Amino acid sequence: MSELTLCCLLWAAPGQEAAMTRYEDTVLALVAGHGGQLLQRAVGDGSDGHPHEVQVYRFADRSALDGYLADPRRVRLAAERDRVVARTEIFPVQVR
């Protein structure tokens, strides 16, 4: 098992910034139930092409992350996610 730390950049669909934040509030509440931890969450205004949110989270391993991604409560919100999130980038990082 190897710990997995990820950075997630999120761009809101135009005019959906508040709705995206609410969506993220909901799904991020599920992280801990899958052995994950939200390390940092920063919300900006998304201006000049910058992401609206930056999140850093850690999971015990890839299996824990996969469990979070497949959580039925999260999957049920896929249509909402598609409506409010324009773009997502996720990549592994090391927190120092």
N, C-alpha and C positions, 0 to 999 in steps of 0.2 A: 504494500500500500504506500502510495506517495501522495502527500498533500498537494492540492491544486489551488493556486491563487489566480484569480482572473480579474481583469479590468473590463468593464462593460461601458461603452459609450452609446448613448441613446439620443436620437433626434426625434422630436415630436412632429407629427403631421401638422401642417399649418393651422393655427387656431386651436390646437388640441393640447396645448402645454399643460393646463390644469388637469385635463382628463388623463393624460399620460402619467402625471404624478400620482393621481388616485389609483390608476391601474398598477403602477409600480408599488405603491403602498400595500396593495392587496397581495401581489405575488411575492414580494420580498418577505412578507410575514410567514411564508411557507418555507423559507430557506433553512431555518433552525431545525425544523422537523426532519430534515434530510441530512443532518450532520454538518450543515454549513453555517457560516457566520458572515454577516454583512460587516465589513471592516470600515467602510467609508462610503458615504453617499453625499454627493455635492450636486446641487441644482443651480443652474444658471439661467440666463434668459434666452439662450439658443441663438443669439444674434450673430451676424457675420459668418454664418455657416458652422458655428461651434455647436457641439452637442448640448442638449437641454439638461441631460443628467450624465454624471460620471459615477459609476459604482465600482467598488472593489470588494470582492468577496472570496472566501476560502471554503473549500470543501475537503473532506477527509481524503477523498480519492475520486476518480472518474465515475465510479459506480454511484457515489452519493450525488454527484452532479446530475447524472442521468436520471436518478430517482426524482430529483427536483423537477427536471425538465418534463418528465412524464407524469408528474402528479396530476391526477384527474381534475383537481380544483383549478390548477393552472391551465390545463388543456381546455377546459370548458370556457375559458376566457379568451381563446384564440381570436375570435371575431373582434372582440373589443381591442385586443392588442393590434390587430391589423388596421383597425380604424384610427388608433391614436398614435402609433409608432411608425414613423416614416423610414427609419434606418437604425440598424444596430450593428455595432462592431464589438466583438469579444476576443480578447487575446490574453495569453498567460503573462503574468508579471511576477517579479520578486519584490516584496515589500521590505524596505530597509529602514 
